[in-house]
Amino acid sequence: MSRVGMRVAVVALLGFVWTCTSTEDEPSDDGSAQLHRYIDEQLFDDLSTFVAARTYRGVDLSEAQVVANLQKLQAELLRQTEQFNETQKVHKLTPFEWKKTINGQEYWLFGVRVGSGPRRVALSSHLDTVSPGNQEGWEPFKLVKEQRTYLGKEQEFYVGRGAIDDKGPALIALNVLKAVARQYDGDSRLDRLTLEVIFDTSEETDMSMHHYLEDKPEENPDLGVIFDAMWCIRAEKGLERPVFTIQRRGSAPEPGPGARVWIESLDTPKGPANQIPDSATAVIRSDSPEALQRFAQQVEALYQGHGFDDPAYRRAPLTVDTSGLADNRLVLKTSVIGAQHGSAPDENRREGTNPLVSLANFLSAMVGSHLERNEISELSRFLTWSWGTQVLGEHHPDLLLRHDEVFKEGKGTTYAVTRFYTQPAGAPGTAARVELDIRYALGHHSVAWDGKTEGLVGGKASPSRFQETFAELLRRFPAEPGYTVAFQTTNFFPPDVRLPESTAFRSVSRAFEQVLGEACPARAIGGGTDAKGNTNLIAAGALFTENMGPPINYHGFNEGAPVEDLRKSADILYRLLTDEVTGTAKSSSTARPLFTPMRVAPDFH
């Protein structure tokens, strides 16, 4: 063969080699472009379908209805997966599902995977939501577009129940996986690992994810992002749920010389303890129509003029319903403003108001001058004496106020008074009960953090200090003779602390920094996520702020997802997964994660 012929052959051979190995080079932007097209052109329509499905538990839906609606979403995801696979040549998405009945309760999650390698990287979201609440003008199951001021500028929001918590992020996670699968279709590097998206069906209640991880240790992710919070979470507070009750008196108090007016009932709507109530309603009665009429005429002025424990306190809007006066019935109702997530009572107090706190504080102050004392007023007085309108424990700092090096001052233990029920069902001897949602800092736990061990501080079985704390609080409370306030408290889990220098946290932070040019914040929050107890899981995204009130409204009316946050989050997750495929990400430890099986109860997060 001539030298010219040899040169031609060598060039041809090199071209053949280049053609065969080009799929192992850095990807083009095809996957990223596909992802952005999805957000621009299809996300709103898909999210509209998902928001329309009512997947909240309790209130007015049966479990069968919730499951049926979740099955519809599963069917839609399967349809989208099949449609996507029609144009995949090699690496198709594979659906999976896990169900298990534990102690009579069915736990269920599902998802899709691509790749078949031993290293497992997961993105996890959830498709259940909290209840929608009831506010005029709020159509929770009809997704709408709105312009809202957020992070200093006008931005587009998608508004509807689940838009940000967590159906919007769930769709983003799925389409990140699709984009990566499309980008690397036929690339042998996808055979070295398994990428998956997981959809929990009960994150807002009793969390299927933890039971799945315990039941399927071989399927535990080597790295997982719980896409259900904000970027990036290095610590979650512990969770305590106390219930305070007051017993029915054996006999009614002796009537005084004058006409009596009293609180017949004080109630919030039924709902989860991790949600600041939409409203609080008190029914006032009297043994004198004239006395009730006089109180009705004064009550609004009394409320507006009442001196709460903080002159700057923002009182909840009060509605006075006098339509039942002819039947000896006056109704007072207060309404929520601002953030409603039980983990953020400090934000609610700063920028909004808790209707139960406002009404209970006011009514307890009216005893002796306008209202007679009874069980309802006495339990309200206990709340006012213990917390007033404060949420950090300022009234009894030696018992209730805690912050530390992880959960900083002003962001320590929080107390959200969320539910009040008069004559609660199933408790014939109980006149009333009140429920609190407590997210607690390290100082309220029985085991000190050593500053270096990741995961649940002291392990799952280690208790908080609230049993003795509340016993002492009640010992100090100056209860009126004949009234008995009692409590029961349940610790659901200790604080969970991660090290920002850990492999899992650095992997997520590296992708964040590559996209945004700065290190991911290491946030310590009150919310509980599916990352709890597993050190290979990091809660991160979709928000870039800790603000859970307006314009986000986590767990509240007019819940909204900032589209730009979803877009940036998609870019970060896409980078995280592509780095995993190409080997750019540093390998994680092959050691199994520190994982503590969780036993949680409804509405814990």
C-alpha positions, 0 to 999 in steps of 0.5 A, a space after each residue: 500500500 502506498 504512503 498516501 493510501 496508508 494515511 487515508 486508512 489511518 485517518 479513516 480508522 481514527 474517525 471510526 474510533 472517534 465515532 465509537 467513543 464519542 458518547 463517552 465524552 462530555 455531553 452537549 447541552 441537549 439534555 439541558 435544553 430539553 429540560 428547559 423546554 419542558 419547564 417553559 412549555 409543559 410544566 404548567 400543564 402537567 402541574 395543573 393535572 397534578 394539583 387538581 388531584 386531591 391528595 391530602 389526608 384527613 378533614 373530608 377525604 377518606 383514605 380510599 379517596 386519597 389512594 385513588 387520586 394518587 393512583 391516578 397520578 401514578 398512572 399519568 407518570 407511567 403514561 409519560 414514562 412509556 411515551 418517553 421510552 418510545 424514543 429511547 434506543 437503549 436506556 429506557 426508564 423502568 418503573 418500580 413500586 414498593 408497598 408494605 403493610 406494617 401494623 395495619 398501615 399500608 406504606 407505598 411509594 413508586 418511581 422510575 429508574 435508569 441504568 443498572 449499576 451498583 452505585 445508586 443515586 436518587 432524587 426523592 419528592 412526595 405527591 401527597 399534600 396538606 389540606 387546602 384550608 378554606 379562604 374566599 378566593 382561594 381555589 387550591 386545586 386550580 393552578 394559576 399563574 401570578 406575578 409576585 414580588 420575591 427576592 427583590 423582584 417580580 417573578 412568575 409563580 405557579 399557585 395551587 396546593 402542592 405547587 411547591 410542596 411537593 408536586 412541582 419539585 416532583 415533576 422537575 425531578 422526573 424531567 431531570 432524570 428524563 433529560 439525563 437519560 436522553 443525553 446519555 442514551 446508549 452510553 455505557 457509563 449509564 451501566 455503571 450506576 442506577 439513577 432513580 426518582 422516588 415519589 413518597 405518597 405519605 410524607 405529610 403524614 407517616 412517611 413511607 420513605 423511612 419504611 422503604 429504606 428499612 425494608 429494602 437496604 439493598 436499594 438504599 441510595 449511596 447519595 440521595 437528594 430529598 427535593 422538598 425544602 430549600 438549598 441546602 439542609 445540614 440540620 433539622 430540629 427535633 420534633 415534640 408533640 405535647 397535648 395539654 388537657 383540662 378535665 371537666 369539673 365535677 360541678 359548675 361554679 356557684 352563680 354570682 349575684 349578676 348575670 353571667 357570660 362565659 365561653 361555651 367553646 373554643 375550637 380550631 378546624 380539624 387539621 394536622 398539628 404541623 399546620 397553624 390553623 386557618 381560624 379559631 372560633 369561640 362561642 359565647 353564651 350567657 344566662 342573660 340576653 341583655 348581658 350577652 348583647 352588651 358584651 357583643 356591643 363591646 367585644 370588638 373595641 375590647 379586642 382592638 384595645 387589648 394589651 397583648 404581651 408585646 405592644 408590637 404584636 399583630 392581632 388576628 382579624 376578628 369577625 363578630 357574628 351577632 346573628 345568633 343573639 336571639 338564640 343566646 349565641 355570640 360567635 367570635 372568629 379570628 383568621 390566620 395571616 401569613 406562614 402556616 407551617 408548624 415549623 415556622 411560628 417565628 415567621 408567622 409571628 413576624 410577618 403574620 399572625 396565629 388566630 388561635 394565639 390571638 383569640 386565646 390570649 384575648 379571651 383569657 384576659 376577659 375573665 373576671 371583668 367580662 367573662 366567667 371562669 370555666 375550663 375553656 378560659 382556664 386552659 386559655 389562661 395556661 397558654 397565655 401564661 406559658 407562651 403568651 404570643 411568643 414562640 421561642 419560650 421567652 416567658 419562661 426562658 430557663 425552661 423553654 428558651 434554647 439555641 446553640 451553635 447549630 440552631 442559632 439565637 432566634 432560630 432555636 426551639 419554637 412553639 406553635 400552638 396549632 389546635 384547640 378542641 372543646 369536648 374532644 371526641 373519645 375523651 368524655 372526661 376532658 373539657 378541652 385539649 390543645 396541641 402544640 408543634 415543637 421543633 427543638 434545638 440541641 439543648 432540649 435533647 437528653 443527649 449532647 451532640 459531640 460536634 462530629 457525629 452525623 445523624 440523629 443525636 443520641 440515636 432514635 431512642 434517645 428522648 428529649 427533656 420535655 417530659 420533665 420540662 412540662 412537669 415543672 411548667 405545670 408545677 409553677 402554673 398558678 392554677 385556679 382551685 378546682 381546675 386541673 391541667 394535665 399533659 402528655 408529650 411524644 418525642 418523634 425524633 431527635 435533632 438530626 445534624 450533618 457536617 457540611 464537610 461530609 461526602 454527601 453534603 459536599 456532593 450536593 454543594 459541588 453541583 450547586 456551586 458549579 451552576 450558581 458560582 457559590 457554595 450552597 448555604 448550610 441551613 439548619 431548619 425546623 421542618 422534618 424531611 425524608 432525609 431524617 435519619 439517613 446520612 446518605 440523604 441530603 434535603 435540598 431545594 427547591 427554594 433558595 430562601 428559608 422564608 415559608 410565608 408570603 409569597 411562598 405560603 408553605 402549608 398555607 393559603 395561596 401556596 405558590 412555586 417561584 418558577 425561577 427557583 424550579 428552573 435553577 433547581 433543575 439545573 443543579 440536579 441535572 449537573 449533579 446527575 451528569 457528574 455522577 454519570 461522567 465520573 466527575 463527582 468524587 466517589 462516595 464512601 462505600 460504607 453503608 450510611 448511618 441509618 436509624 429506622 424511623 417510627 413516625 406518626 401522622 403529620 409529623 413533619 
